[in-house]
Amino acid sequence: MRIEILAVGRSRDPAVDALVARYLERLPWRVNLREIELRGRFDPRRRRRAEGDRLLAAIPSQAAVITLDSRGEAASSEAFAARLEELSRRSPVLFVIGGAEGLDERLLARADWVLSLGPMVWPHLLVRAMLVEQLFRAWTISRRHPYHRGG
């Protein structure tokens, strides 16, 4: 499976980077994390629009797009694994993590799945770690590996 993660902002936190790397190293799927950075001061609406322009331009037309947004569908780890398997039939699967102002509505409209990690607001860098852990967990679910002890 080929997976891309587009994330707004640059990580400058070694602890988060180490956690993300830990799960990526354990995961046999090819995962590419690309950071999209927008410099300068903008009002929130203009920033969300400008980030949306950059993100939309980086999405291959054939990609199955999963946006992470608190307004999306919450899924169990098992449901996430099943949906990921389904969407992976199109290559690549591309996750989009927005910036502090959230995602532009055009990205939500482009998404094949709007996914929520829950109704709480999470730091965007921590969302990266949570996502790659769930990717690893999805792989273990698909292989019936003992890492996942759900249900």
BALOBA-1460 file (C-alpha; in Angstrom, 3 decimals):
// residues 151
<rec num="1" residu="m" x="0.000" y="0.000" z="0.000"/>
<rec num="2" residu="r" x="1.253" y="3.475" z="-0.848"/>
<rec num="3" residu="i" x="0.270" y="6.279" z="1.508"/>
<rec num="4" residu="e" x="1.014" y="9.978" z="1.469"/>
<rec num="5" residu="i" x="0.395" y="12.409" z="4.281"/>
<rec num="6" residu="l" x="0.164" y="16.106" z="3.451"/>
<rec num="7" residu="a" x="0.467" y="18.193" z="6.591"/>
<rec num="8" residu="v" x="0.396" y="21.948" z="7.012"/>
<rec num="9" residu="g" x="3.331" y="23.292" z="8.987"/>
<rec num="10" residu="r" x="6.792" y="22.087" z="9.861"/>
<rec num="11" residu="s" x="7.518" y="19.909" z="12.830"/>
<rec num="12" residu="r" x="10.178" y="21.316" z="15.076"/>
<rec num="13" residu="d" x="9.502" y="18.988" z="17.972"/>
<rec num="14" residu="p" x="12.036" y="16.146" z="18.275"/>
<rec num="15" residu="a" x="9.767" y="14.149" z="20.598"/>
<rec num="16" residu="v" x="6.876" y="14.164" z="18.125"/>
<rec num="17" residu="d" x="9.243" y="13.447" z="15.230"/>
<rec num="18" residu="a" x="10.673" y="10.455" z="17.114"/>
<rec num="19" residu="l" x="7.207" y="9.074" z="17.820"/>
<rec num="20" residu="v" x="6.166" y="9.452" z="14.175"/>
<rec num="21" residu="a" x="9.412" y="7.825" z="13.031"/>
<rec num="22" residu="r" x="8.919" y="4.942" z="15.481"/>
<rec num="23" residu="y" x="5.622" y="3.926" z="13.888"/>
<rec num="24" residu="l" x="6.767" y="4.589" z="10.333"/>
<rec num="25" residu="e" x="9.776" y="2.300" z="10.872"/>
<rec num="26" residu="r" x="7.519" y="-0.490" z="12.108"/>
<rec num="27" residu="l" x="5.062" y="-0.119" z="9.254"/>
<rec num="28" residu="p" x="5.839" y="-2.146" z="6.110"/>
<rec num="29" residu="w" x="3.714" y="0.136" z="3.930"/>
<rec num="30" residu="r" x="5.430" y="2.938" z="2.084"/>
<rec num="31" residu="v" x="4.416" y="6.207" z="3.758"/>
<rec num="32" residu="n" x="5.616" y="9.607" z="2.619"/>
<rec num="33" residu="l" x="5.053" y="12.630" z="4.877"/>
<rec num="34" residu="r" x="5.143" y="15.976" z="3.072"/>
<rec num="35" residu="e" x="4.966" y="19.228" z="4.956"/>
<rec num="36" residu="i" x="3.366" y="22.257" z="3.351"/>
<rec num="37" residu="e" x="4.504" y="25.505" z="4.893"/>
<rec num="38" residu="l" x="2.963" y="28.904" z="4.337"/>
<rec num="39" residu="r" x="4.954" y="31.839" z="5.600"/>
<rec num="40" residu="g" x="3.601" y="35.257" z="6.430"/>
<rec num="41" residu="r" x="0.728" y="36.700" z="8.373"/>
<rec num="42" residu="f" x="-2.785" y="36.268" z="7.100"/>
<rec num="43" residu="d" x="-6.206" y="36.625" z="8.621"/>
<rec num="44" residu="p" x="-7.665" y="33.169" z="9.399"/>
<rec num="45" residu="r" x="-9.944" y="33.005" z="6.341"/>
<rec num="46" residu="r" x="-7.167" y="34.003" z="3.923"/>
<rec num="47" residu="r" x="-4.717" y="31.591" z="5.584"/>
<rec num="48" residu="r" x="-7.167" y="28.680" z="5.288"/>
<rec num="49" residu="r" x="-7.754" y="29.572" z="1.615"/>
<rec num="50" residu="a" x="-4.010" y="29.897" z="0.846"/>
<rec num="51" residu="e" x="-3.220" y="26.606" z="2.599"/>
<rec num="52" residu="g" x="-6.098" y="25.033" z="0.669"/>
<rec num="53" residu="d" x="-4.578" y="26.229" z="-2.620"/>
<rec num="54" residu="r" x="-1.216" y="24.657" z="-1.727"/>
<rec num="55" residu="l" x="-2.752" y="21.392" z="-0.535"/>
<rec num="56" residu="l" x="-5.091" y="21.010" z="-3.515"/>
<rec num="57" residu="a" x="-2.197" y="21.611" z="-5.912"/>
<rec num="58" residu="a" x="-0.236" y="18.800" z="-4.225"/>
<rec num="59" residu="i" x="-2.980" y="16.160" z="-4.548"/>
<rec num="60" residu="p" x="-2.606" y="13.755" z="-7.500"/>
<rec num="61" residu="s" x="-5.883" y="13.455" z="-9.432"/>
<rec num="62" residu="q" x="-6.092" y="9.668" z="-8.962"/>
<rec num="63" residu="a" x="-5.500" y="9.726" z="-5.188"/>
<rec num="64" residu="a" x="-8.062" y="8.545" z="-2.680"/>
<rec num="65" residu="v" x="-8.168" y="11.528" z="-0.311"/>
<rec num="66" residu="i" x="-8.865" y="11.294" z="3.417"/>
<rec num="67" residu="t" x="-9.073" y="14.617" z="5.222"/>
<rec num="68" residu="l" x="-8.747" y="14.799" z="9.001"/>
<rec num="69" residu="d" x="-11.359" y="17.141" z="10.423"/>
<rec num="70" residu="s" x="-13.293" y="17.179" z="13.688"/>
<rec num="71" residu="r" x="-16.554" y="17.499" z="11.696"/>
<rec num="72" residu="g" x="-15.885" y="14.187" z="9.968"/>
<rec num="73" residu="e" x="-16.879" y="10.623" z="10.714"/>
<rec num="74" residu="a" x="-15.425" y="9.012" z="13.811"/>
<rec num="75" residu="a" x="-14.435" y="5.403" z="13.164"/>
<rec num="76" residu="s" x="-13.233" y="2.510" z="15.260"/>
<rec num="77" residu="s" x="-9.767" y="1.178" z="14.502"/>
<rec num="78" residu="e" x="-11.355" y="-1.848" z="12.800"/>
<rec num="79" residu="a" x="-13.581" y="0.373" z="10.638"/>
<rec num="80" residu="f" x="-10.577" y="2.565" z="9.807"/>
<rec num="81" residu="a" x="-8.576" y="-0.497" z="8.714"/>
<rec num="82" residu="a" x="-11.442" y="-1.756" z="6.537"/>
<rec num="83" residu="r" x="-12.053" y="1.627" z="4.896"/>
<rec num="84" residu="l" x="-8.330" y="2.131" z="4.312"/>
<rec num="85" residu="e" x="-8.170" y="-1.260" z="2.594"/>
<rec num="86" residu="e" x="-11.146" y="-0.298" z="0.419"/>
<rec num="87" residu="l" x="-9.699" y="3.093" z="-0.551"/>
<rec num="88" residu="s" x="-6.245" y="1.648" z="-1.207"/>
<rec num="89" residu="r" x="-7.590" y="0.015" z="-4.348"/>
<rec num="90" residu="r" x="-6.951" y="3.450" z="-5.828"/>
<rec num="91" residu="s" x="-3.355" y="4.464" z="-5.459"/>
<rec num="92" residu="p" x="-2.103" y="6.351" z="-3.537"/>
<rec num="93" residu="v" x="-4.137" y="6.959" z="-0.409"/>
<rec num="94" residu="l" x="-3.524" y="10.535" z="0.640"/>
<rec num="95" residu="f" x="-4.246" y="11.953" z="4.102"/>
<rec num="96" residu="v" x="-4.568" y="15.714" z="4.592"/>
<rec num="97" residu="i" x="-3.883" y="17.371" z="7.941"/>
<rec num="98" residu="g" x="-4.735" y="21.060" z="7.969"/>
<rec num="99" residu="g" x="-3.242" y="23.914" z="9.891"/>
<rec num="100" residu="a" x="-4.395" y="25.739" z="12.998"/>
<rec num="101" residu="e" x="-7.225" y="27.430" z="11.078"/>
<rec num="102" residu="g" x="-8.641" y="24.131" z="9.837"/>
<rec num="103" residu="l" x="-9.218" y="22.897" z="6.306"/>
<rec num="104" residu="d" x="-10.582" y="24.890" z="3.419"/>
<rec num="105" residu="e" x="-14.062" y="23.694" z="2.397"/>
<rec num="106" residu="r" x="-12.719" y="22.790" z="-1.072"/>
<rec num="107" residu="l" x="-10.549" y="20.093" z="0.532"/>
<rec num="108" residu="l" x="-13.506" y="18.659" z="2.397"/>
<rec num="109" residu="a" x="-15.446" y="18.599" z="-0.889"/>
<rec num="110" residu="r" x="-12.515" y="16.828" z="-2.634"/>
<rec num="111" residu="a" x="-12.238" y="14.183" z="0.095"/>
<rec num="112" residu="d" x="-13.335" y="10.615" z="-0.432"/>
<rec num="113" residu="w" x="-13.631" y="10.389" z="3.346"/>
<rec num="114" residu="v" x="-13.677" y="13.102" z="6.006"/>
<rec num="115" residu="l" x="-12.339" y="11.398" z="9.115"/>
<rec num="116" residu="s" x="-12.453" y="12.652" z="12.686"/>
<rec num="117" residu="l" x="-10.095" y="11.565" z="15.444"/>
<rec num="118" residu="g" x="-12.824" y="12.660" z="17.836"/>
<rec num="119" residu="p" x="-14.624" y="15.850" z="18.785"/>
<rec num="120" residu="m" x="-11.705" y="17.231" z="20.807"/>
<rec num="121" residu="v" x="-9.245" y="19.632" z="19.216"/>
<rec num="122" residu="w" x="-5.757" y="18.111" z="18.902"/>
<rec num="123" residu="p" x="-2.429" y="19.842" z="18.226"/>
<rec num="124" residu="h" x="-1.691" y="19.335" z="14.542"/>
<rec num="125" residu="l" x="1.714" y="17.806" z="15.231"/>
<rec num="126" residu="l" x="0.155" y="15.292" z="17.603"/>
<rec num="127" residu="v" x="-2.394" y="14.378" z="14.919"/>
<rec num="128" residu="r" x="0.527" y="13.167" z="12.792"/>
<rec num="129" residu="a" x="1.619" y="10.772" z="15.536"/>
<rec num="130" residu="m" x="-1.950" y="9.591" z="16.140"/>
<rec num="131" residu="l" x="-2.470" y="8.993" z="12.416"/>
<rec num="132" residu="v" x="0.707" y="6.951" z="11.879"/>
<rec num="133" residu="e" x="-0.088" y="4.883" z="14.971"/>
<rec num="134" residu="q" x="-3.525" y="4.134" z="13.503"/>
<rec num="135" residu="l" x="-1.894" y="3.227" z="10.181"/>
<rec num="136" residu="f" x="0.330" y="0.772" z="12.010"/>
<rec num="137" residu="r" x="-2.680" y="-0.534" z="13.930"/>
<rec num="138" residu="a" x="-4.621" y="-0.946" z="10.644"/>
<rec num="139" residu="w" x="-1.767" y="-3.036" z="9.270"/>
<rec num="140" residu="t" x="-1.769" y="-5.208" z="12.395"/>
<rec num="141" residu="i" x="-5.549" y="-5.650" z="12.159"/>
<rec num="142" residu="s" x="-5.253" y="-6.734" z="8.527"/>
<rec num="143" residu="r" x="-2.580" y="-9.286" z="9.510"/>
<rec num="144" residu="r" x="-4.306" y="-10.418" z="12.711"/>
<rec num="145" residu="h" x="-1.171" y="-9.383" z="14.584"/>
<rec num="146" residu="p" x="-1.501" y="-9.331" z="18.402"/>
<rec num="147" residu="y" x="-0.647" y="-5.592" z="18.667"/>
<rec num="148" residu="h" x="-4.325" y="-4.726" z="18.282"/>
<rec num="149" residu="r" x="-6.317" y="-5.990" z="21.223"/>
<rec num="150" residu="g" x="-9.631" y="-4.315" z="20.437"/>
<rec num="151" residu="g" x="-12.942" y="-5.886" z="21.357"/>
